[in-house]
Amino acid sequence: MRSESAALRQPSSETEVPSPPPRADRLRALASQEFDLLIIGGGVAGSGSARDAALRGLKVALVERDDFASGTSSRSSRLIHGGLRYLEHGHLGLVFESSIERRRLLHLAPHLVRPLAFIWPVYQGARVPRWKLNAGLMLYDALSLFRNVKGYQRLSSQKVQEMEPGLRSEGLKGGARYYDAATDDARLTLANAVGASEAGATVLNHASVRSLVLQDGQARGAVVVDHLTGQEVTVRARAIVNATGPWSDEIRKLDAPDHKSSAVRGSKGVHLAVPRARLGHRDALTLLSPKDGRVMFILPAEGFTIIGTTETSTRAHPAEVRASEADVAYLLESANAFFPEAKLTREDVVSAWAGIRPLVASGYHGAANDAGSASREHAIDVSPSGVLAISGGKLTTYRVMARDVVDAVERHLGQARRKSPTETLPLPGGDIADLEAEFAAARAEVGDDATAVHLVRAYGSRWRRVWALTREEPALARPLAEGLPYRAAEAAWGVSHELAHTLSDLLVRRLKVAFETRDLGRAAARVAAEVMAPRLGWDAAETQRQLATYEADALRIFGVDSSDA
């Protein structure tokens, strides 16, 4: 076991940012060392658990079959929120916990988590009338101990129209303004994976567990296959955590082949990106779809608007889940009902994507398919062979999930419980005293407002290290995609410092290029490949294979099915 004080030594913004060990070295470490803990799954729960455990001094290995945040953790509503809609189902404890975590993350990752104002308009005959909304928002503020960014504000119909003039005026009775927070879900996950590596964990993406190693009926490791080289290694570990989200039942079957009941039940959430100018909204909006009364959001994302989300049970495999034409039509029709002048059509959709929320199966209540009322609480269970599995939860409370996982691991190992350092330790890049000062410094150095803001929001205090690459190699200052703030230097940094090994790693998860271009990042992939190829040792044939793989990934993630799965 490593010393906790050593694990807590992390680079500051004034020191050189360390690069992760070469992939070959990490593979050798997995094969040759014995770990206190092996975590399977590099979503936000697994990456957060790896960082927490490493910071407590445990010797940690983390393996992910695809890429960090490649599943649910990169396909969310990108919100860090208390969960106002959960009040309707009586989940007060979850709202309280989420509100605390929202406030904490605003301080620990101010570059990745930022305040976001919401307008909730109320129309005549709405399922949630004004009195109920105001009562709920009063309780919402109370559950945050009145320490939200700002308290909620009641709005007259005239005030709602002043704030959001594009909203439908017919039947508008008033509304309210309240605050939550927005994030970059994939980069929040990545920050935890990078933070785990910097704290001493051995982390490896594109490596899947083929089987578990059992000794005397207890799990003592796993056989791991590296998808980039085909190499197979056996990882020895005293404890194993299954943090694979919607894939968790697959890992359970490796542990118990006769396992039949599902601990996780998937709920499909679909989002669309359209040009923000088409709706012209100023803040985020919380709406009740006129189709069925479900809560949906209109969310600002720089030059784009995210419309979401659906909330339906699904039988689709987590790796193959996509939006359907019915999902797209539902969201467009719902948005048009509130913004009648927008007249959004299918041609306005820049991208559409879907993710599966891995809800605890026992948390469903009411109707069999009522995913909206299912609990977002998390649960940890232990298999007969000792594998700990984390299920459920939400992006906002990932740090609490990780803390509880590592607490359970310490009990499993018979060690005294230590306080989680993640409660007060900023995420990588989060050591920022004044965010506005960072924006100003970036604008002065970069010379382009959009790129400057993007660099600070993506990399926090480390943005200077990324931009410094353009002084060493001026060609790296060129854009990855016309009209977007992403630069070629970020491809180089992604390879050297952020564990990017494929074009999808970069363009879908390290950056949001695929979400924000109508060709789903295909043109940007060619620019990125020029930067990544020499750094990853791709020859001409391998570069073409990587481009073809990216094309297939883009269709798999962003293609729209003709019917629901």
Secondary structure, 3 states (H helix, E strand, C coil): CCCHHHHCCCCCCCCCCCCCCCHHHHHHHHHHCEEEEEEECCCHHHHHHHHHHHHCCCCEEEECCCCCCCCHHHCCCCEECCCHHHHHHCCHHHHHHHHHHHHHHHHHCCCCEEEEEEEEEEECCCCCCHHHHHHHHHHHHHHCCCCCCCCCEEECHHHHHHHCCCCCCCCEEEEEEEEEEEECHHHHHHHHHHHHHHCCCEEECCEEEEEEEEECCEEEEEEEEECCCCCEEEEEEEEEEECCHHHHHHHHHHHCCCCCCCCEEEEEEEEEEEEHHHHCCCCEEEEECCCCCCEEEEEEECCEEEEECCCEECCCCCCCCCCEHHHHHHHHHHHHHHCCCCCCCHHHCCEEEEEEEEEEHHHCCCCCCCHHHCCCCEEEEECCCCCEEEEECCHHHHHHHHHHHHHHHHHHCCCCCCCCHHHCCCCCCCCCCCHHHHHHHHHHHHCCHHHHHHHHHHHHHHHHHHHHHHHHCHHHHCECCCCCCCECHHHHHHHHHCCCCCHHHHHHHHCCHHHCCCCCCHHHHHHHHHHHHHHHCCCHHHHHHHHHHHHHHHHHHHCCECCCC
